[in-house]
Amino acid sequence: MRCATRSKATTRRPAARAATDSRAYALLLVAADDSDRIARRFEQEFPPLEKIKEIYERICSYLQIGIGDGGEASFLFNLHDFCARERLYSGTVTGALKLLQQNGYMTLTDAQENPARVMFCVSRDELYKLRVQRDELDHFIRTLLRLYNGVFTEFRPIDEGELATWSGYTVERVRELLKTLWQLRVIRYIPSNRSPILFLNEERLPRADLYIAPETYKRRQELMRERFEQMIAYAANEQECRSAVLERYFGEENPAPCGVCDICLARKRAAKAAAREAGTAPGTAHPGAAGDAPGSESALREKLLARLARSPADPHRLAAELACPPERLAEAVRELLGEGAVRTFADGRIALFSGPDGPDKAK
């Protein structure tokens, strides 16, 4: 199932499956107020310039970064926790972060595995006194200092498995000792976690110095508006094959109708109804050639099935043998494919599912 307020890109794969598998269909759910909700979402996900500057300040405050600090530094950033604390819509924050990234202020990476990090927050003399007083911690502290340099000046990533190997403890015991040192206020300890990283390309600037390029803002606004308009048009479309609309959206120049979406099926039903009415109308003459008669689709289907019951054949050969225009043959084949009565091979031949050289024998 797909909701109209989601991106068209997310519906491409299910729609493509529906176009190739006659027994699987994508379902588009559309509500009467979708256009209004999409317009509101556009406003939320594309905040004005002043709102972007406000979000920038709130992010820096959330991460406890002062003006002039944080340049080329990385911070763990939990988007959902930030939005909950600041009571902001996540789409608004995400839109602001994308614009801030395009203008070179900060970059938010995807969630990834982050190693544990430690930094000693006591002097070397104080640490020596602790080692003398707490003999059970001495071996572990010495191992930590030997393996990692710079732990007195900044956070350093550590490998808890490596610490366990060199200290002779288990990984669980290493984590317990790290927590003990943290509780004693000897180290600052950040356990390993999976979280996005926010990288500040430059130090925090005062709000007045924050500059968002108008052309970047306008271009992103145009792209997002076009995206939402395309979604609304796709949902409201009642004329063109839905698969063709998606293929054209993704760059296909002359997409062919899929024959299995609701638009294509409605056209088929309308054509059959019109053909039946034309064939049974008073005073209607029935031409002798079955291939030209308005109501001869069923006759063509019967001939095609009878021919395929003997052996598979390619479309050109079938059109010649049945003395049928290629367009009408293609329409009949599409209908039979949709019903699951026939299938096509990789070389283009058409065959019955239960006929000679059926799917199990196809190469």
C-alpha positions as CSV (number, residue, x, y, z in Angstrom):
1,M,0.0,0.0,0.0
2,R,1.2,3.5,-0.7
3,C,-0.1,6.8,0.6
4,A,-0.2,9.8,-1.6
5,T,1.8,11.9,0.7
6,R,4.9,9.7,0.3
7,S,7.5,10.2,-2.4
8,K,6.9,8.9,-5.9
9,A,10.3,7.3,-5.7
10,T,9.1,5.0,-2.9
11,T,6.3,3.7,-5.2
12,R,8.4,2.9,-8.2
13,R,9.5,-0.7,-7.2
14,P,6.0,-2.0,-6.2
15,A,4.5,-0.4,-9.3
16,A,7.2,-2.1,-11.5
17,R,6.4,-5.4,-9.8
18,A,2.7,-4.9,-10.6
19,A,3.5,-4.2,-14.2
20,T,5.4,-7.5,-14.6
21,D,3.5,-9.8,-12.3
22,S,-0.1,-10.2,-13.4
23,R,-1.2,-11.4,-10.0
24,A,0.4,-8.6,-7.9
25,Y,-0.9,-5.0,-7.8
26,A,0.2,-1.9,-6.1
27,L,-2.5,0.0,-4.2
28,L,-2.5,3.8,-4.1
29,L,-4.6,5.2,-1.2
30,V,-5.9,8.7,-1.8
31,A,-7.9,10.9,0.6
32,A,-9.9,14.0,-0.3
33,D,-7.7,16.2,1.9
34,D,-4.3,14.9,0.6
35,S,-3.7,18.1,-1.4
36,D,-4.1,20.2,1.8
37,R,-2.0,17.9,3.8
38,I,0.8,18.0,1.2
39,A,0.7,21.8,1.2
40,R,1.1,21.8,5.0
41,R,3.9,19.4,4.8
42,F,5.6,21.5,2.2
43,E,5.5,24.5,4.6
44,Q,6.8,22.3,7.5
45,E,9.6,20.7,5.6
46,F,10.8,24.0,3.9
47,P,11.1,26.4,6.8
48,P,11.7,30.2,6.2
49,L,15.2,31.6,6.6
50,E,14.7,32.9,10.1
51,K,13.4,29.5,11.2
52,I,16.6,27.9,9.8
53,K,18.7,30.2,11.8
54,E,16.7,29.5,15.0
55,I,17.1,25.7,14.5
56,Y,20.9,26.3,14.0
57,E,21.1,28.0,17.3
58,R,19.0,25.4,19.1
59,I,21.2,22.6,17.7
60,C,24.3,24.3,19.0
61,S,22.8,24.9,22.4
62,Y,21.6,21.2,22.5
63,L,25.1,20.1,21.9
64,Q,26.5,22.7,24.3
65,I,28.6,24.4,21.7
66,G,29.5,28.0,22.5
67,I,30.0,30.8,19.9
68,G,33.4,30.4,18.3
69,D,33.7,26.7,19.4
70,G,33.1,23.4,17.6
71,G,35.0,24.0,14.4
72,E,35.7,20.7,12.5
73,A,34.4,18.7,15.5
74,S,32.0,15.8,15.5
75,F,29.1,15.2,17.8
76,L,26.6,12.4,18.4
77,F,23.2,13.8,17.4
78,N,19.9,12.0,18.2
79,L,17.5,13.8,15.9
80,H,14.4,12.3,17.6
81,D,15.5,13.3,21.1
82,F,16.4,16.8,19.9
83,C,13.0,17.3,18.2
84,A,11.2,15.9,21.3
85,R,13.1,18.3,23.7
86,E,12.7,21.3,21.5
87,R,9.2,20.4,20.4
88,L,10.0,20.7,16.7
89,Y,8.7,18.7,13.7
90,S,11.4,16.3,12.4
91,G,10.7,17.2,8.8
92,T,11.3,20.9,9.6
93,V,14.6,20.1,11.3
94,T,15.7,17.8,8.5
95,G,14.9,20.4,5.9
96,A,16.9,23.0,7.8
97,L,19.9,20.6,8.2
98,K,20.0,20.0,4.4
99,L,20.1,23.7,3.7
100,L,22.8,24.3,6.4
101,Q,24.8,21.5,4.8
102,Q,24.4,23.0,1.3
103,N,25.8,26.3,2.7
104,G,28.7,24.6,4.4
105,Y,27.9,25.0,8.1
106,M,27.2,21.4,9.3
107,T,26.8,17.9,8.0
108,L,24.6,15.1,9.5
109,T,25.7,11.6,8.6
110,D,23.6,8.5,8.5
111,A,23.4,6.3,11.6
112,Q,26.6,4.2,12.0
113,E,28.5,2.2,14.5
114,N,30.5,4.5,16.8
115,P,33.3,3.1,19.0
116,A,33.5,3.8,22.7
117,R,35.4,6.9,23.6
118,V,37.2,8.0,26.8
119,M,39.0,11.0,28.2
120,F,40.7,11.4,31.6
121,C,39.4,14.3,33.6
122,V,42.0,14.2,36.4
123,S,45.7,15.1,36.4
124,R,48.4,12.5,36.2
125,D,49.3,13.1,39.9
126,E,45.7,12.5,41.0
127,L,45.5,9.4,38.8
128,Y,48.7,8.0,40.4
129,K,47.2,8.5,43.9
130,L,44.1,6.6,42.8
131,R,46.2,3.7,41.4
132,V,47.9,3.5,44.8
133,Q,44.7,3.6,46.8
134,R,42.7,1.2,44.4
135,D,45.0,-1.6,43.6
136,E,42.3,-3.5,41.7
137,L,42.2,-0.6,39.1
138,D,45.9,-0.2,38.7
139,H,46.5,-2.9,36.1
140,F,43.5,-1.8,34.0
141,I,44.5,1.9,34.1
142,R,48.1,1.1,33.1
143,T,46.8,-1.0,30.1
144,L,44.6,1.8,29.0
145,L,47.4,4.4,29.1
146,R,49.8,2.1,27.2
147,L,47.3,1.4,24.4
148,Y,46.0,4.9,23.8
149,N,47.8,8.3,23.6
150,G,46.2,11.7,24.1
151,V,43.5,10.5,26.5
152,F,44.3,13.5,28.9
153,T,43.6,16.1,26.3
154,E,40.6,14.9,24.2
155,F,38.2,12.1,23.7
156,R,39.9,9.1,22.1
157,P,38.2,6.1,20.5
158,I,39.0,2.8,22.2
159,D,38.4,-0.8,21.3
160,E,36.9,-2.7,24.3
161,G,37.9,-6.0,22.7
162,E,41.5,-4.9,22.4
163,L,41.5,-3.7,26.1
164,A,40.2,-7.1,27.1
165,T,42.9,-8.9,25.2
166,W,45.8,-6.9,26.6
167,S,44.5,-6.7,30.2
168,G,43.4,-10.4,30.4
169,Y,39.8,-9.4,31.4
170,T,36.6,-10.2,29.5
171,V,34.9,-7.6,27.5
172,E,32.1,-7.4,30.1
173,R,34.7,-6.8,32.9
174,V,36.3,-4.1,30.8
175,R,33.0,-2.3,30.5
176,E,32.4,-2.6,34.2
177,L,35.8,-1.1,35.0
178,L,35.2,1.8,32.6
179,K,31.9,2.5,34.3
180,T,33.6,2.4,37.7
181,L,36.2,4.9,36.6
182,W,33.4,7.1,35.2
183,Q,31.5,6.9,38.5
184,L,34.6,7.9,40.3
185,R,34.9,10.9,38.0
186,V,38.3,9.8,36.8
187,I,37.3,9.5,33.1
188,R,34.5,10.7,30.8
189,Y,33.2,7.6,29.1
190,I,30.9,7.4,26.0
191,P,29.9,3.7,25.4
192,S,29.8,2.4,21.9
193,N,26.5,3.1,20.2
194,R,24.8,3.4,16.8
195,S,23.8,7.1,16.2
196,P,24.1,9.7,13.5
197,I,27.1,12.1,13.7
198,L,26.8,15.8,13.3
199,F,30.0,17.4,11.9
200,L,30.5,21.2,12.2
201,N,32.4,22.4,9.1
202,E,33.3,25.6,11.0
203,E,32.9,27.1,14.5
204,R,29.5,28.2,15.8
205,L,28.6,31.6,14.4
206,P,26.4,34.3,15.9
207,R,22.9,34.3,14.4
208,A,23.5,37.6,12.7
209,D,26.5,36.2,10.8
210,L,24.7,33.1,9.5
211,Y,24.2,33.5,5.8
212,I,22.0,31.2,3.7
213,A,22.5,31.8,-0.1
214,P,19.2,32.9,-1.6
215,E,19.9,30.9,-4.8
216,T,20.4,27.7,-2.8
217,Y,17.2,28.3,-0.8
218,K,15.2,29.1,-3.9
219,R,16.5,26.1,-5.9
220,R,15.7,23.6,-3.1
221,Q,12.3,25.2,-2.7
222,E,11.5,24.8,-6.4
223,L,12.7,21.1,-6.4
224,M,10.5,20.3,-3.4
225,R,7.5,22.1,-4.8
226,E,7.9,20.2,-8.1
227,R,8.1,16.9,-6.2
228,F,4.9,17.5,-4.3
229,E,3.1,18.7,-7.5
230,Q,4.1,15.6,-9.3
231,M,2.8,13.4,-6.4
232,I,-0.6,15.2,-6.5
233,A,-0.8,14.9,-10.3
234,Y,0.1,11.2,-10.1
235,A,-2.7,10.6,-7.6
236,A,-5.3,12.7,-9.6
237,N,-4.3,11.1,-13.0
238,E,-7.2,9.3,-14.6
239,Q,-6.0,9.3,-18.2
240,E,-2.5,8.0,-18.6
241,C,-1.1,4.6,-17.7
242,R,0.3,4.8,-14.2
243,S,3.4,2.8,-15.0
244,A,4.1,5.1,-18.0
245,V,3.8,8.2,-15.7
246,L,6.3,6.7,-13.3
247,E,8.7,5.8,-16.1
248,R,8.5,9.2,-17.6
249,Y,9.2,10.8,-14.2
250,F,12.4,8.7,-13.9
251,G,13.6,9.7,-17.4
252,E,12.1,7.3,-19.9
253,E,11.2,9.1,-23.1
254,N,8.6,6.9,-24.7
255,P,7.2,4.5,-22.1
256,A,4.8,1.9,-23.2
257,P,1.5,1.2,-21.3
258,C,1.8,-1.6,-18.8
259,G,-1.7,-3.1,-19.6
260,V,-2.4,-4.1,-15.9
261,C,-2.9,-0.8,-14.0
262,D,-6.4,0.5,-13.2
263,I,-6.2,3.0,-16.1
264,C,-5.2,0.4,-18.7
265,L,-7.8,-2.1,-17.4
266,A,-10.5,0.6,-17.6
267,R,-9.6,1.3,-21.2
268,K,-9.8,-2.4,-22.0
269,R,-13.2,-2.7,-20.4
270,A,-14.5,0.4,-22.2
271,A,-13.1,-0.9,-25.6
272,K,-14.8,-4.3,-25.1
273,A,-18.1,-2.7,-24.2
274,A,-18.0,-0.4,-27.2
275,A,-17.1,-3.4,-29.5
276,R,-20.0,-5.4,-28.1
277,E,-22.4,-2.5,-28.6
278,A,-21.2,-1.9,-32.1
279,G,-21.5,-5.6,-33.0
280,T,-25.0,-6.0,-31.7
281,A,-26.5,-2.7,-32.8
282,P,-29.5,-2.9,-35.1
283,G,-28.6,-2.8,-38.8
284,T,-24.9,-3.5,-38.1
285,A,-23.3,-5.4,-40.8
286,H,-20.9,-8.2,-39.8
287,P,-17.9,-8.3,-42.2
288,G,-16.8,-11.7,-43.3
289,A,-13.3,-11.4,-42.2
290,A,-13.1,-12.3,-38.5
291,G,-9.8,-10.3,-38.2
292,D,-11.6,-7.0,-39.1
293,A,-15.0,-7.4,-37.3
294,P,-15.5,-5.1,-34.3
295,G,-16.5,-8.0,-32.0
296,S,-13.8,-10.5,-33.1
297,E,-11.5,-10.2,-30.1
298,S,-12.9,-13.5,-28.7
299,A,-12.4,-15.2,-32.0
300,L,-8.8,-14.0,-32.2
301,R,-8.2,-15.2,-28.7
302,E,-9.5,-18.6,-29.5
303,K,-7.3,-18.9,-32.7
304,L,-4.3,-17.6,-30.7
305,L,-4.8,-20.2,-27.9
306,A,-5.3,-23.0,-30.4
307,R,-2.1,-22.0,-32.3
308,L,-0.1,-21.8,-29.1
309,A,-1.4,-25.2,-28.0
310,R,0.7,-26.7,-30.8
311,S,4.0,-25.0,-30.0
312,P,5.4,-21.7,-28.9
313,A,6.0,-19.0,-31.5
314,D,7.3,-15.5,-31.8
315,P,4.9,-12.6,-32.4
316,H,5.9,-12.0,-36.0
317,R,5.2,-15.6,-36.9
318,L,1.9,-15.5,-35.0
319,A,0.7,-12.4,-36.8
320,A,1.6,-13.9,-40.2
321,E,-0.1,-17.3,-39.5
322,L,-3.3,-15.7,-38.0
323,A,-3.4,-12.9,-40.7
324,C,-3.8,-10.4,-37.8
325,P,-2.5,-6.8,-37.6
326,P,0.4,-6.7,-35.1
327,E,-1.4,-4.1,-32.9
328,R,-4.4,-6.4,-32.4
329,L,-2.2,-9.4,-31.7
330,A,-0.2,-7.4,-29.1
331,E,-3.5,-6.4,-27.4
332,A,-4.7,-10.0,-27.3
333,V,-1.3,-11.2,-25.9
334,R,-1.3,-8.5,-23.2
335,E,-4.8,-9.6,-22.1
336,L,-3.7,-13.3,-22.0
337,L,-0.6,-12.4,-20.0
338,G,-2.7,-10.5,-17.5
339,E,-5.0,-13.5,-17.1
340,G,-2.0,-15.8,-16.6
341,A,-3.0,-17.9,-19.6
342,V,0.3,-17.5,-21.5
343,R,3.9,-16.5,-20.8
344,T,6.8,-15.2,-22.7
345,F,10.3,-16.7,-23.0
346,A,13.6,-14.7,-22.8
347,D,13.9,-15.0,-26.6
348,G,10.5,-13.4,-27.2
349,R,8.5,-16.5,-27.9
350,I,5.0,-16.8,-26.5
351,A,3.6,-20.1,-25.1
352,L,0.8,-21.5,-23.1
353,F,1.6,-22.3,-19.5
354,S,0.5,-25.9,-20.0
355,G,1.5,-26.1,-23.6
356,P,4.4,-27.8,-25.3
357,D,7.8,-26.5,-24.2
358,G,6.1,-24.8,-21.3
359,P,7.9,-22.9,-18.6
360,D,9.5,-26.0,-17.2
361,K,11.1,-26.8,-20.5
362,A,12.0,-23.3,-21.6
363,K,15.6,-22.5,-21.8
